[in-house]
Amino acid sequence: MRRPTRSRRDFLRDAVSLLAALPIVGWFLALTRSSIHSRIFSPVPLSVENNILTSGDLTDGAVVTAKSRDQTVFVVVDDQKIRALSARCPHMGCSLHWVSDKEQFSCGCHGAVFTKTGTRIEGPSSSDMTSLNVRISNDKIYLDGNL
Ligand code: FES
């Protein structure tokens, strides 16, 4: 049985089509890369009930529960320093809660307890709460990097 052969004309037509598509593919890859890059590396504003968190919203000693890309973040002002802590327990990822009367974060899953600045006090977690980088620009509070 004889295999069908491609004519030289068909081959050249396909090659030209492929070459013509390269700029489109390159443009698409550049666009995707730029979008992914900005999504990963752009600072993300923290928000509380859909309002961007500003430094004016924070008083010394405050613990504010904020959101960043649907992730919960605790913004803590301690000694005039603003810090952000992930609300995910470092033990197994359950949600941490602020217990204001004890001035501690606690985890309902296995009982981990942390200080206001995220230092582990007790429980099964072997590490402190995850600290996140914060940036203030034009009075707005941004999270640098990913959660
Ligand atoms: S997940 Fe928080 S203590 Fe286990």
Residues whose N, C-alpha, C, O or C-beta is under 5 A from the ligand:
A	BS01	FES	C89 H91 M92 G93 C94 C107 C109 H110 G111 A112
